[in-house]
Amino acid sequence: MQNETLLEVSNLKTHFGSDTGFVTAVDGISFHVEEGEILGVVGESGCGKSVTAESILRLHDEKFNTMYEGEIKYKGENLLKLPLSKMENIRGNEISMIFQDPMSSLNPVYTIGNQITEALLLHQDISKKEAHNKAIELLELVGIPSPEKRITEYPHELSGGMQQRVMIAIGLACQPSLLIADEPTTALDVTIQAQILDIMLRLNKELKMGVIFITHDLGVVAEICDRVAVMYLGQIVEEARTIDLFEQPLHPYTSGLLESIPKMDGDRSKKLNVVKGSVPSLDSIPQGCRFASRCPFADELCLKEMPELRPFKDEEGSKVRCWHAEKILNERKKEHVSTD
């Protein structure tokens, strides 16, 4: 039985006002998330991952310096057409987000307990005592010791790792249908990271909770994600099933990211591969392919015309934004055969 589509984003553009006019941080991206599915979103800092997540919940100031285009359909309803009052009912309840930096997300003048119970009392029909007990259960769920004591403390009394776990507890409080996790395990040591990932995986399966998992860690992507979208300078440049992306990347940028992962083969003489150059700024976006200035395969066509994100003929569900994806893949296969 096929899962239903929870979220369908179509040609989303997010424009921010600046001193020189509007700049486009997210430029025409489209993707979907099914119930019970984990979609990984990867890419360098500044590529638009977090802005995409924030746009889904319409967290930017639309009265002064933000404009959205396209569609964000959640369970068939376009969120961009809803009044803000209805968006407030969806945020934290049906769609929840775990933010990257707990220090700027947690309120320093409220206790941990108050910040967890706030979402429960706002969206759930329960008493203050029930919300208090539920908050303790959530803290225990995310691995915080002595939750009865911690619930009375303030954010500054917790370590960075514990603050992040509190953010995750808040995100999971109302058992959302869709969870957006923006680098949720960055501040955690590997043991706690594994525990948090296990919790998210369990809830993902038990509740059929869809997850958008934003991360720089390709190892985590390989472990938990069903599909992956690779972003570069506000666009998706490749989308594929996780196993296909790791076994046969189609875009040169994806290949560069995968090749930059350190290899544990014992040979310390090998240099770490890097993607040369840097991401252009939003106010100087190149005319053609946005990756062309950093791509070893770029030619005149790449510099002049931007390729569309289109299905790749031999791969089920794979899409790539590259003029020469097929040629590059064939050359890579020849090199692989010659080295065997």
N, C-alpha and C positions, 0 to 999 in steps of 0.2 A: 504494500500500500504506500503510495507516494505521499510524502509530507507536504503540507500546505506552505505556500510562500508567506512568510511573516512580513518581510520588508522588501520593497522593490524601488530602487533609486534609479531614475531615468534622467539622463542629461543634466545632472545637478551642476549648477554654477553658483559659487559664492563670491561676491564682490565686496571689497572693503574700501571705504573712502580714505583718501590720503591727501597730502598737500598738493600733489600733482594730478589728482583725479582718482578714479576708481582703479584698483588693481584686482585681478582675479586669482584668488588663492586656490579655488577648486574649479576646474575648467571642464565641464561636460562629462562627468563620470557617471557610469551606469553599472549597477550590480544588484544582486538579490541575496537574501538570506532566508533559508527555509527553517521551519520549526525543527528543533533538535540538531541544527547544523552549527558548526564553528567555522567562521570565515576569518582567515588571517589577513591582516593588512600590513604590508611591510614597505620599507623604503627609508632613505636617509632623512635626517632631521630637516624640516622645512619643505617636505614634499607634499604636505597637505593632509596627512593622515588624521591628525587631531582636529583640524578644521572640518574635515568631512564628518567626523563623529559629532562634533558640536553643532554642525548644521542640521543633522538629523533631528536633534532636540531643539533646534532654533534658539540657541543660547546667546547669540550675538544681538546687539542692539539694532533692531530693525527700524527704529524711528529716526536715527541719525546717520549711521555710517555703514550699514549692511544691506545688501540686496541679494535675494535668492532668485534663481531661475530653475526651471525644470520641475520634476515631481519627486516627492518622497512618499510613497504609498505604504502605510502600515495597516495590514489586514484589509487592504483595498481602499483605505481612506487617505486622501492626499493631505499630509500634515502641513504643507505650506499654505493650504487654504483654510486651515482651522483658525478660529479666534484664539488669542493667547490664553484666555481663560480655560479653554478646552485642552490646550497644550500643557497647562499646569497640572491637569488631572492625569495626563499620560506620563509626564516626567516623574521618575522615581517610583512609579507604580507599574505601568505596563512596559515602559522602556526605561531602564536604569543605566547609569553610567558610573564607572569607577575611574576617577581622574588620576592623572599621572603624579601630581605633586600634592601629597596630603597636607603639607604645611600651609598651602594657600587655599585648600579646599575645606579643611576643618575650621570651625569657628573657635577662636582661642578663649572666648568668654563663656562658653557653654560646656557642660560636662559631656563626656563620651555618651553617657546614658541618654541625656537630653537630645543629642544629635541623632541617635539611632531611633529613639521612640518618636521623634518628630514625624518621620516618614510614615511610621506605622499608624499613628493617631490621625494623620492627615488623610490617608488612603484606605485604612482598614476600620471596620466597625468593631473596635475592641476597647476595653477600659484601659485606664492608665496602669493599673496593676498588671494586666495581661501584656501590655506593651513593654513594661519593665521586665517581666519574666522572659518575654520573647527576645529582648535585647541581650539578656544574659546568655540565652541559648545561642544567639548569633555570635557573640564574642567567643564562646566556647567552641563553636563550629569552626571559626577561623584560627583557632589555636592560640588564643590569648589566655595565659594562666591567671588564676584567681579572678575570674570575670566579675564576681560579686563586688570585689574591691575596685577593679579597674573602671567599672561603670560609673563610679562617683568621681573619677579623676578628670583632669583637663588635658587637652592635647599635648601641652608642653611637658607634662609629667610622663609621657610615653616616648619610647625610642622611635626612630624613623620607621623601623620595620613594623612596630606595633601600630603606629599611626596608619600605615598603609593597610594593615589588616582591618582596622576600624572602618576605613573607607570601603573595603570589600564587604564588610558586614552590613554597612548602610546600603550598598548597592544590591545586596541580596535580600534585604529585609522584607520586601513585599513580593518576593518570588516572581520577578518580572518575566514576561514572555520573551523579551529581547534584552540582553545585557551587552552594553558596550564597554569594553575593558581597554583603557588607554594605558599601556605599559604598566599593568597592575602589579607585576612582581619585580620591578626594577630595583626597589630599595631593600629587597629581602635576600637573606642568605639562601643557599641552594636547598637546604633542608626544608625551610619554611616555604620556599617557592614551590617545591614538589607537593607539599601539603595543600597549598592554595590551588594549584592546578588540579589536584585530585578532587577537591571540593567542587570546583567549577565543572569538571567533567561529569561528576556524579549528578549534580543538579541539571546539567545539560541533558543527560539521558533520562533522569527520573521525571523531570518537568517538561521535557521536550523544549527546553529553553534555547532559543537561538542566541548565538554569541558572535559579536564582532570583536576580534582580538587583535589589537594594535600593538606591534612590538618591533624591536630591532633584532630580537633573538631568533635567528632562523632555526636553532636547535629546538626551541619551544614550539615553533610553527610545525616542524616535522613531527613532533610528538603528539600534538593535540588537534591540529586543524584539519578539516575535511577538504577545504579549498583555500586558495591563496590569491589575493589581488596585490600586485606589485605596483606601487605608485612612484611617479617621478614628476616633479614640478607641476603638481596639481592635476595630473592625469593618471589613469590606469594604463600601464604599458603592457601588462600581461596578467592574465587570469587563467587558472588551471586547477585541476585536482592536485592536492599536495604531492602525491606520489609522482605524478607526471611532471610537475614543476621541478622537483629535485632530480629526477632521472633524466629529463630532457628539457632544460630551459630553452625557451624560444627567443627571448629578447636579449640582446647583448648586455643590457643593464642587469637583468636577472642573473645572467652568467657571471657577471662581475661580482655581484653580491655573494653568490655561492662560492666563487673561487677565493673570496677574501676570508672565508672561514679557515682558521688555523687547522692544519692537518696533523694528527697525532701519529705520525709514522716514524718518529725517532730521528729524522734527518734534520738537524738544526741548521745545515748550510743553506737550505732552501729559503728564499725570501718570501715574505707574505705578499700575496697578490693584492693589489689595491685598484679601485676604480679611479683612474687619473682625473685630475681637474676637480671642479667644484660645481655645485648646483647654481645656475644663473639666478639673479634676483628677479622678483616678480615684475619690476618695472623695466626689465630689459630682456623679455622672453624672446628667444630667437624665432625666426620666421618659419623654418621647416620643422624637422624632428627636433624635439627639445633636448634629446640626448646626443645629437649629432656631434657637438664640439668635444665630446668625451668618448666617442665611439670609434673603435679601430676599423669598422666596416663602412663608415659614412662616405657617401659620394655626393655628387652635385645634386641629385634628386633629393637626398636627405636634407641638404642645406636649404632647399627652396620650397619643398612641399611637406606639410605635416601628414603622416600616415594616419589612417583611421584604425581604431581598435576593431579587428575583424576576426571571425572564427578561423582557426587554423585547420586546414582540410583533413589532416590525418589524425587529429587528436580530439576525442570526445570531450566537449565542454571547454576546450582550450581556446583562448583568444590572445592576439598579440598585436601590438602597434609598432610594426616595423616593415619597411619596404622589402627587406632582404632576408626575412626570417627563414624562408625555405632554403635559400642558397646557403646561408650560414649554417643551418642544421645539416645539410648535405656535406658541406666541407668538414664539419666537426665529426660526422660519421666516418668519412674517409680517413681522417687523421687517427681516429680510434682504431680502425681496421689495420692501418699501417703500423701502429705501435704494438698490436697484439702478437 
